[in-house]
Amino acid sequence: MQKKKWLEIIEKLQQVGSYEKTDLDLVELYVCSWTVYLDAMRLLKTEPRILVSPRTGSPYRNPLIDDQSNAFNQLLHLSTLLGLNPIGRKRLKLTDKKEIDPDDDFSEFGI
């Protein structure tokens, strides 16, 4: 599963023109975060979101929610650094080579 995602990300990076061998550590972090996110999602389908402490009887949030949230935020950050989302591509100046018509409000979106 991780190898498939790794190859998918490398292919996407090549497609948008942001593939650099120096970014392979970021790709590894992306794949690890993606795995944590998916694992947390799967477990949260079968586990309650609110747990009860056996010692105090107090309710508390399932730590998997934090795992999922942290992994999601890490994925967003890494996808921006790698140019895998519109903000990241803009920051890396990776845009389509099409000319933008100033009179067309949607041309910048490739529509």
ChimeraX attribute file (.defattr): number of C-alpha atoms within 10 A of each C-alpha:
attribute: neighborCount
match mode: 1-to-1
recipient: residues
	/A:1	7
	/A:2	12
	/A:3	9
	/A:4	9
	/A:5	17
	/A:6	17
	/A:7	13
	/A:8	12
	/A:9	20
	/A:10	17
	/A:11	13
	/A:12	16
	/A:13	18
	/A:14	12
	/A:15	11
	/A:16	16
	/A:17	15
	/A:18	20
	/A:19	17
	/A:20	11
	/A:21	10
	/A:22	8
	/A:23	14
	/A:24	14
	/A:25	10
	/A:26	15
	/A:27	22
	/A:28	15
	/A:29	14
	/A:30	23
	/A:31	22
	/A:32	18
	/A:33	22
	/A:34	19
	/A:35	17
	/A:36	19
	/A:37	22
	/A:38	15
	/A:39	14
	/A:40	20
	/A:41	17
	/A:42	12
	/A:43	12
	/A:44	16
	/A:45	9
	/A:46	8
	/A:47	13
	/A:48	12
	/A:49	13
	/A:50	12
	/A:51	14
	/A:52	13
	/A:53	10
	/A:54	8
	/A:55	6
	/A:56	7
	/A:57	9
	/A:58	9
	/A:59	11
	/A:60	11
	/A:61	12
	/A:62	15
	/A:63	14
	/A:64	20
	/A:65	17
	/A:66	12
	/A:67	16
	/A:68	21
	/A:69	16
	/A:70	15
	/A:71	21
	/A:72	17
	/A:73	13
	/A:74	18
	/A:75	19
	/A:76	16
	/A:77	14
	/A:78	20
	/A:79	20
	/A:80	18
	/A:81	19
	/A:82	24
	/A:83	22
	/A:84	18
	/A:85	15
	/A:86	14
	/A:87	14
	/A:88	19
	/A:89	20
	/A:90	12
	/A:91	13
	/A:92	15
	/A:93	12
	/A:94	15
	/A:95	15
	/A:96	12
	/A:97	6
	/A:98	9
	/A:99	9
	/A:100	14
	/A:101	10
	/A:102	9
	/A:103	7
	/A:104	9
	/A:105	10
	/A:106	11
	/A:107	13
	/A:108	14
	/A:109	10
	/A:110	10
	/A:111	7
